[in-house]
């Protein structure tokens, strides 16, 4: 580390190959206000594939303590940029690297944008491709020192007051990994990273949003820096440090939401996963849709579910599960979404807490367009901070609410090998045709602990065609909850008093609905007899002395 | 089969137009960039639709930019382009006083006094210039 050059000079290092964009950026730089006694210079770093080498060459050429590395497509629009930047560095001598937007943590993808904790702001492209204000939590209190701490900073603009050589040897082509590596090099040198507190964004970053993670490059990044980012010992082979996760997508007759679901799986920051799509469709649309992805992504496989019996939708789930080779398994319903960091955050918990059988999190409801809907009681966030619970205690928490607070198949990452695939949606040897996911979680929770993460890490889509909106499913669900209470009692999860309490809750929750059904429903419905039997046995249980 | 059905129109590269408009918006070489834009439009290098497409997709302060460009087009005699730009600005923010004033001013200059009044009367922050324009338009409308 050194303070590189003239302390009254600021060097703008321009990176990239887009000549028109770089020529534009120079115009913007020339119009920035330069404080008295300071001067600026502009260095074109060349069009090398290796961004680190280009930066090092520029570092050697520049006679300036302060450097601003700008990639083609970045346009500084804050006229008092230089003075404000100097003030930040002046007030924070331990600050090595200053960015404009980033994240408090560093995702394994190296990309701040994958994080759940972004900080800073920029004018950048939103999902629709329009220029928009991209920002972290704008309501958060602004730190007084002019910076917000960040571990990952966006690479389109990096400002330094010390020279730390850029690592050329990993040869990252993706600027995201290059910037992430440099942030970690500053960290290794004992210097802080942060993003500037800005009233309005200092910069426009005009490039497309999309980024495909180059998995080979990510592996090099993690082999180099994994020990700083990941809890597993660095001397172990990569495969042991990053156990395989199986993402299972049972697909049926639609590709609109499936595309989003699949891409949310492919965009996981976690580096080692397989995706298995089981196709149960009545037409070839899904197969045709998946084909180009199969050519492109080696971790993806597809099979056509063979219809052997009446329950083939469920069998598709089981057949996906049978094919899973991962140490951990996460189903992904074909209309739901993962947060990019879902697997990373959840696998980390498994590594840090070996007794876990499952990890779940808050999940949001979304509509057809992906807009977040207000939570229902089952979806309401019920932990303020991450917690670890003994498995059976989590079962009791569910039974005192009679709500699926654990989540849908999309929500939960679980350890493979505890329940057999053909026992999916079973508890205590019995198949659950509704609330099968809750039954599966109960089966898993008999064998270890659960982590409940407070952050939203998955999204469950609600649309009119959704299966759980059907009346027969709702009615059967009421009976299934009572069956789950009874079996939990038989399995020793609930004691006598807990059992009676849960049945009371069941009655108080559903009694008025059941009485309505008795009054108005067509008794020929297949679920009617089962519901009446449940009601009689519940009344019997709570009135028994 | 007609030839038109096999020649597919490539989307036009509007990067240069975006650069020029952004400079105007961000006050970077603004005067020369406005001159350049006038030249480009005079040579029919871009259509109004393309200009507004770039404004919609790539600019930040769209209403201010549309007003600024419309005024320059008016001053340079590019009258055909002025109303479409102001109309777009008005649709983005119907309550923007600058847009309302500019629409009123330009419609008066085109002899559309009644229409001008509809915009001018919606201005919330009325200074002497606004009142003068309103009086002028009313005098023309009411004889």
Interface residues (C-beta under 8 A of the other chain):
Chain A: X20 X24 X27 X28 X31 X75 X77 X123 X129 X130 X131 X204 X206
Chain B: X15 X16 X19 X22 X23 X26 X27 X28 X29 X56 X57 X58 X59 X60
